[in-house]
Amino acid sequence: MGAPVFELDTALPAEIVPLSWLLGVWEGSGIVAYQVDDEIREYEFGQRVAFTQDGTPHVQYSSSTWLFGAPDGAAADDEPASAPAPLFSEMGYWRLARPLGAADAGPGMLPGIGEPVFTTAEEVETLRTADGAFELEVSILHPGGVSELYLGRIKGPRIDLATDAVVRTASAKEYAAATRLYGLVDGHLLWAWDIAALGQDLRTHASGRLARVE
């Protein structure tokens, strides 16, 4: 028996409903703990994440983070505690994976032609995999010259992503691959991000726990 048809929130495009539990603004904290050769770089950070929707069949994503305390994790005894310092930001787009047709906008600013195909819950259900998940495409841009294309899946309140491609400018730091995991647990958004960078293999990098604030 196939998975039951999900209940459509009529305020959202049908394709956004599987992602709807992400929508809103989330804040919390997390830990960076990345080992480069024999050195472990470990910091605590704060984070604000926004998943927003503008009526198109994708979710807009942005994240900003800031360091707590001094860069080495603590101020010297005779120095005042450091104010939070900006750490990292990124932005991107999330959507269900499917071939784009004539009714979809693009390329560029070209409007779509004809009637959209996936406008009802039943039509979106045809995208569900045999085990009840939806495949995802996620593009994320870093300010340091790195662009990631993730492929993955969403099944209920869990998302698994892995990079299909990473593009870097000539001036960017070495960054080869990544995986990301998101889950809704007891009303909190938990996430983990592993990376292969600076000559290291894929390994633990950062994780966080966020609460919805809007």
N, C-alpha and C positions, 0 to 999 in steps of 0.2 A: 504494500500500500504506500502511495506517495505521501509526502509531507502535506499537512493541511494548508489550505490557502490562508495567508495571513490577512488580518483585518486591515483594510486600507484607511489610512488617515486622509480624508478628503482635502485637507489643507496642504498636502504635499504632492508633488509629482509621484506617480505610482512607483517609478524606479528608485525613489529615495526611501521608500518605506523600510526596506531591510536595513538601511543605515540610520534610521530615525532615532535610535537610542543614543547615537553619538551627538546629536544636535544640541547646541548650547555652548555656554562658556564654562570651562572647568579650571580650577586652581588647586595647587597642592605643592608637593615637594618630591624630591628624588635624590638618587645617588649616582654619580659617575664613578666607575671603578674599572679602569682599563689598563691592562698590563702591556707595556711596551718593553720588549726584551726582559730585563730583570727588574724593571721599575713599575710599580703600580701607581697610577695616577688616580687619586680618589678625592672627590669633592661632593659636598651637599649643595643642592640648588633648589630654587623655587621656580614654579612654572605656571604659565597661563596659556590655555589652549582654547581655541574657538573653532567649532564646526558650524558653518552657516549655510543657508540655502536661499537662492534667489529666484526659484521657479523653474530653473533649468534642470536637466536630469543628472546633476552632479552635486557634490558637496564641496564647499570651499573650506580649506583648512589653514590655520595659522597657529604658530607656537612661538612663545618667547620665554626665555629662561634667564635667571640671574643667580650669581654665586652668593652663598651665605658666608660671611666672614672673610678672612684673608685668603689669598690664593692657595696658601699651604694648609688651609683648614683651620688655623687659629692665629690670632694676633699675639704678638709678644706681650709678656706680663706688664711691661711699662708703656704699652700702647693701647689706645682705645680700640674697641672692636670696630672692624671695618663695616661700612654700609654695604648693602647688597650691590654688587657690580654686574652690569649686563654681561651675559655669557654667550648666548646663541639664539638665533631665531631661524625660522623656516616657514615656507608656505607651499600650498599645493592644492590639488584637486583629486577627489575620490569619486569613482563611479562604478556601476556594475559593468562587467566586461561583456560586450556584445558588438557585433559588426555595426558600424554606423551606416545609415541609409540616406536616401534623398531627403527625407523629412528632418534629418538632423542638421543643425547649423554647421557651417564650415565647408571647406577649409577657410581659415581666416574669419572674416566678418560676413561671409556669404550666408544669407538666410536659408533655412530649409525649404523644401518644395514638397507639397502634399501633406497628408495627414500622418501624425506620429503613429507608430505601431504599438508602443508599450504605454498605454494610457490607463489601463485597468489592472487590478490585482491579478486577475486571471491571466492576462497577457504577460505580466511580469513573472508569474509562476512558471511559464514555459522556459525561463532562464535558469530555474533551480536545477542543481545537479541531482544525480540519483541518490546521493546520501543526504540531501536536504540543504545543501549550501548554495551560495551564489558566488560566482567568480568575480574578482575585483581587479581593476586597474587603478593604480595610484601614482601620481607624479608629484614629486617634492623637490623644491629648489632651495639650496643653501646659499647664503650671501657670499661664501668664500669660493664661488666658482664651481660648485658641484651640483649636478642635476641627477636625480634618481628616478627610475621607472620601476615600480614594484608591480608584480603580479601576485595574486593571493586569493583568499576566499573569506567569506563571512558566513558563519553558521550560528544563528541566534545571537547571543551576546559575546561572541568571540571572533576575532579577526587575526588571520595569519598572513604575513606578507614576506616576500623575498625579492630582492632586486633581480630584474631581468636585464637591466642595463644601467650603467653608471657613466656619465659624461663629465669630464673635468676640463677646465681651462688650463692653459699651459702654466699659469701662475698658482693653481690650486694645490693644496696639500694632497699627498697620496692617499687615495680612498678607493677601494676596489669593489666592495660588496657589502650587503647588509641584510638583516632580517628584522622584522618588527612584529610584536605580538600585542594585541589590545584585548581587554576583557572587562565586562561590567560585573563587579563583584560587590554585593551588599550596597548597591547604589553608588559605588566609587568606580572611576575609570582607572584601571591598572594597565601599565604598559611596560614593555621591555624592548630594548634596541641593542642588537649585537652588530658589530662592524668588523670588517677586515680593512685595516688602514695602517699607515706608517710601517709597511713591511711585515705586518703581523697577519696571522690567519684569522678566520672568523671567530670572534670571541666576545664575551660579555663586555658591554660598554656602559649602558645606563638603564635605569628603570625609575618609575615614578608611580605615585598614587594621587589621584586628583578627585576633588569633590565638585559637583555642579554648583555654580554660583549664579547663573542666569538661565 
